[in-house]
Amino acid sequence: MLNRAPFSRRGFFREAAAGVAGLAASDALARQSDAPPRRAAAANERLRLGVIGLRTQGTIVAKAFIKTGRADIGAVCDVDQKVLDAQAAQIESAQGKQVEKHNDFRRVLDRSDLDAVVIATPDHWHAIIAIAACQAGKDVYLEKPCAHNVAECRRIAQAAQTHGRIIQHGTMQRSGAHFQEAREYIRAGRLGKIVLVRCYSILGRAPIGHKPVAPAPPHLDYDFWLGPAPAKPYTEKRCHYNWRFMWDYGTGDMGNWGVHWLDMPLWMLDLGWPIAVSCSGGKYVHDDDKETPDTQTALYEYSNLTVLWELRMWSRFPNDGGISDSGTGVTFYGDEQVLALNRAGWKALQKDESDVLVQRHARNDSLLAHANDFIESVQSRKAPVADIASGHISAAVSLLGNVALLAGETIRYNPQTHQLDKPAHNHFLTRTYREKWTLPKG
């Protein structure tokens, strides 16, 4: 059975609103998505997409949309000309059609022939582009985490509501058939009372090394790449994937993998906002240019259960004694059964882990299904499976783990006031923007 504690002061944050100013609850945001779009693709039309940010995930997501057979990529954008040319060629080859190439995302948003955009830039650009896309009347497939900080998560959700746009958060595990099956099993009460959920990422990453300051390569518009982040000298390790380990641009593996797995208990158990968050960790093993932790443990306190996040970037030792055969995953501990879940499948076991009661394997392409779900949402104007109304909470809750780490103490976030209990820590919820690239209003 799901844990349903009576309302109390300690349960206040769990039961509070979705954290979007002026809204009573997250489902109110989802209902707002029924507003008619400026331009909606009819059910028998192919979706016309622009893709912003191409180097890795942008091209992967673009190919998934092409694979649906229901979408065309009309325009692509990247500030690195070498990446733009190479990835545009891959996309053109995959769909058998040419694409328009741009170096400025605003030129993509200006196009009236596009229904939606995929945003797969570094984290620090997500909010600016997503809000601008909503203002331009575009629906959005937004890579996770939806934003670089907690305040931006809320602002993106607000923009979706204000402009009546569909935003699908890139937590595509929600579209995985075996993830949905595990959710049904849990929500049927098969585990009994769930008191602990452990989310983990054990990656075995290699150090990225050290690189000196150097001139930016001529094919990269480095100032544009920095965007809202502080102006700092270029180094080879600052850009192109490794940005995620720099606080100015990324959110560490908490925002990279943590949001995927913390999304699971939030989605499956309807948890919402935690009462309190604490976190410890640091760079204990790798001597390199990364700034974010290689070892991190975050504890999310709810009224009747605990959610734990564990990161060991340097290790490949399996978690949970082999219950989960993956370096990333989540385990739900009930007083009757245990359920271990990863991208390969899930297992339900006796609570003493002695017998496997049920075992299921992955059986669909979750990214492809996520793309199809987005297309259907754009056409129907109904909320997608990872609608930003709930997706922004999963991202923000994950990022609160980093806030607790940087604050150096337990934090309590009030989703009604959008403030922490100690005002001195509120600056960790947002960022200082370079004047040229402030967050759009509305």
N, C-alpha and C positions, 0 to 999 in steps of 0.2 A: 504494500500500500504506500501511497505517497504520504510524505510527512506534512501534516496540516496542523500547525500549532495555533492556538487561540491568539487573538491580537494582544500584543503587549508592547511595552516601551521598547523592549529588545527586538521585537518583531517589526517595529515601525519601519525600518529601512527596507526590509524585505517586501513589505506590503505597500510601500510608497509608490508614487506615480513613476512613469517610465523615465522621468528626468528631463522631459522636454518642456521648456517654459510655456505656460499657458495651457497645458494638456493634462487631463486627469489620469490617463493611463496609456500604455503603449498600444493597446488595440484601437484606441481612438486615432492614433497615427495611421494604423493600417487602413481603417475605414476611409480616411481622407484620400487614400490612393485611388478611390473610385472616381475622383474628380476627372472630367474629360481632359485629355491631353490636347496640346496645341496641334499636334499632328500624330495621329495614332495609326499604326499599321493594322490594316484589317486582317481578319483571321486567315484569309487566303493570300495575303501579301508576304513577300519576303522582307524580313527586318533589315534595314539599312543601318550599318554600324560604323562608327569611327573608333579607332583604338589609339589611346594616348599612353605612351610608355611601352616600349617594344622589346627590350633586351631579352627578357626571360619570360616572365609570366604573361605579359601582354600578348606575345606571339602564341603561347600555349593556349590561352583563352580564345584568341582569335581563331585558331584552328579548330577548337571545340565548337565554336559557333558555325564555322563553315561545315563541319561534320554533321550538324543537325539537318542540313539540307534546307534550312528555313531562313537563312541569313546571308547577307553579302557584306563584305568589308569594303566600304567606299572610300575611306580615308584613314591614314595612319600618321602618327606624330611621334617624334623623338628629338631631343636636343643634341643628340650625338649623330652626326651625319653618317658615320660608318655603320652604326647600329641601324639607323633608319633604312639605308640602302639594302643592307643584308637581310633584315627581317621583312621588309616590304617584298623583297623577291621571294622569300619563303611563303608569305601569305598569298601572293599572286599565283605562285605555283600550285598551292593547295586549292585555290578556288577557280583557277583558270580565267581570272579577270584581273585587269589592272586596278591599282589603287592610286589615289592622289596622296602625295607625300607632303607633310608639313613639318616645320621645326617649331611652330608656335601653337600651343593647344587652342588658343583663341580663334585661330583660323578654322579649326575643326568645329568648334561650337557655333561659329557663324554660318555654317552650311545648313541651308534649309532642306537639303535632300537627305539628311540623316535623321533617323528616329531616336537613336540612343548612342551612348559612348561607353566603351570599356576604359576604365582608369586603372592603370597598372604601373604607375610611377613609384618612385620612393615615397615612403609614408608621409614625409613632410609636405608633399604637394597634394595629397588626397583631398583635403578639405577645401582648399582654394578652388581646385578644378571641379569638384563635385558640386559645390554651391553655385559656381558659375554655370555649370551645365544645367542645373535646375532652373536657374534664371533664364537660360536660353531655350527652355522648353524641351530639354532632352531628358529621357530616362537614362538610368545609369546602372551599369554593372561595375561595382566598386570592389577592388581587391581588398583583402583583409590586411592588417586591421583597417577599419574604415578611416581612421584618422591617426595623427601623430600624438594627440593628447586628449584628455577627457573632455575638455571644453569643446574641442572641435567635433567630437562624436555627437554631442548634443546639437551643435549648430547644423550639422549635416542633416540630422533627423528633422529639425525644424524646417530647413529649406525644402525637403521632400514634401512635407505637409503643406507649407505655404504655397508652393507652386504646383501641387497635385501631381508629383512625379513618382514613378516607380524607381526604387533603388534596391537592387539585389546585392546583399553583402556577400563577399567571396568565400564564405564558410560553406563550401560545397558539400561537406560531409552530411549536411541536412538532406541532400538529395540522394545520398547513397541508400540503396534498398535495404542493406543489412543494418545500417544505422537506424533507419525508420523502424525496422523490425525489432531491434533491440529496445528502442523507445517504447514501442507497444508492449513488449514483454515487461519492462520496468513499470510502466504506468498501469499495468494490470495487477500490480502488487505482488508479483512473484518473488521479489527479493525480501519481502517483509519490510520492516522499518529500516530505511537507509540512513545511516549515521555518519558515513565517511565516503568521500569520493576522492580518488587520487588521480590526478592528471600528470603526465610526465613526458619528458623529451630527453632521450639519452642518445646523443647524436654522433659521438666520436668524430667531431670536427677537428681538422688540423689547424694549427696556428696560421694566421695570415701574414706573419712576419712584420718587419719594419721597413718603411720606405721614406726617403727624404722628400722635402719640398722640392717641387720641380715645375716647370711650365706646363700648363694644361695642353693636351694635344690639340692641334688645329681643328680637328673634326668635331670637338666637343665644345659647345657653348657653355663654359663652366659657370659663368655668372648666372645664366638662365637656370642651369641645373641647381645651383644653390638656392635660387628663388627666395623664399621667406627666411631662410636660415642665415646666420651671421656670415659675413665675408671672411673666409679663411683661405690660406694658400692651398693650392692643389697638391695632393699627393696621390699616387697610384692607388693606394688602399682606401681612399676616401669615397670613391665612386664605384658603380657597377657591382652590385651585390653586397660588397662589404659595407656600403652605406648603412645597412641595417644594424651594424654593430657600433655606430656612432650616434650619440644622443641627439645631435642637431638634426639628423635626418631619419633615423630609424628608432625602433623600440626594442631592439635586442631579440633574442629568441622568444621572449614573452609575447611580443607582437607578431612574431613569425609563426611559431608553433603553438604557443600558449593559448592564443585566441581560438584556434581550431578545437583544442581539447577542453578548455574551460567553457566553450560554447555548448558542449555536450550536456553537462549537468544543468546548465542554465536553461537549455531548451527542453531537455527530457523531464526535468523536475519543476519547471516553472519557478526558478529560484528568485530571479530579479536581483535587486541590489543587496550586497552583504551588509551586515551590521558593522563589521570591523575587518580591517585587512592589516596583516603584518608580513614582513618579508625580510629575509637575510640572504646574503650572498656576496659575491665579488669575483674579481679575477684572481683565482687562486692557483691556476695551473698554467695557463697560456701567457707567455711573455711576447706580446705583439701589439699592434696598433689598435686593437679593439678597445672600446671604452665600456661596453655593456658586459654584464657578468658572464663568466663561463660556468659558474655554479650558483644556483638560485633556488630558494625554497620560499614559497608564498603560502600563507594560510588565510583562507577566507571564512569568516565566522558567520554562520546563519543561526536562526533561533533554535534549530533542532538538528543541525548536522554541520560538519566541517568539510570544506573543499580544499584540497592540498595540491599545489603545483610544484613539480620538481624538475629542475634542469641540471643536467650534467653534460655539458657540451663536449667534454674531453673523453667520455667513457662510452664503451659499448656493452657494458655488463647488463644483461637482461633484467628487466624490472619484474617484481612480483614472482620471483622464482620460476619464471618460465610460463606463468599463466598466460601472459600476453607475449606473443612471439614477434614483437616489433619494438623498435627503438622509441616509438611514440604511441601514446594511447591513453586510455582512461579505465579505471576499475571502480565499480560501485560496490560498496560493502553493505549488505543488509543483514539483519539478525536471523534471516532464514537462508539466503543464498548470496553468492558473490557473482557479479557479472563483469567480465573483462572484455574490452572492446578496442579494436584498432582497425586500420584500413584493410586488413586481410579478412576480418570476420569478428565473431564474438562467441564467447563461451559463458554458460551459466553453470556454476558449481555449487556443491554443498558449502555451507558457510565455513566448514573446516577445510575446504578445498580438496576433499578426498575423492569426490566423484564428479565427473562431468555430466551434467543433467541434460544440457542442450548445447549443440554446437552448430553454428551457421557460418558460411563463407560469403565473402563479397561476391556479388553477382551482377553488378552493373557499373558503368563508368559514371562516377558521381559528378565529375566535371561536365560531361556531356549532358547528363540529366539536369544539372544546375543551369546550363545554358538554355535548354529546352523550357525549363520552368520560367526563366526570365522572359523568353519570347512569349510564352502563353500569358504571362502577367501584363506585358506591354500591350498585347492584343485585347485582353479582357478587362484591363484596369483593376484586377484583383491583386491583393498582396501576394508576393512571392514567398517561397518557403523560408528564405533568409531575409525577409523584409527589414529595412533599416530601422523600423520601429523597435524590433527586438535585437537586431544585429548590432545597433550602436551601443546597446547595454552590454552585450558580450564583449565588444571591443573595449568599452570603458572599464568594465570590471577587470579585464585582463591588465589594462594599463594602470589601474590602481595598485596592482602588485609592484610595478616599477615606482610609483609614487611613494609607497611605503618604504621601499628600499632606499630611495633617495632621501626621504625624510628621516630615516633612521629610527623610526618608532611606529607603533600601531596607529593607524589612521581610521577615522570614521567620516564617511562621505554622506552628506544629506542631499538626496536627489530632488528635493523640493527647492532648496536654496542654492544648490549647485556649489556648495562650499564644504570645506573640511572643518572638523571640530576645532582645529587650531589654525587660526587665520595666517599664522606665519608660514604655513605649508601650502597655502592656496596657489602660490606661483608655480608649483609643480603640476597644476591642472591645466596650464596653458603655456604659452611661449611668448617671447618678444619677437615681433615680425620686422623684417627689414621694410623700410618705408614703402618701397616700390611694390611690395607684395603683401599687403595687409589682407586680412580675411574679409571677403565680401559681406556686405550687410544684406540681411533678408534672404 
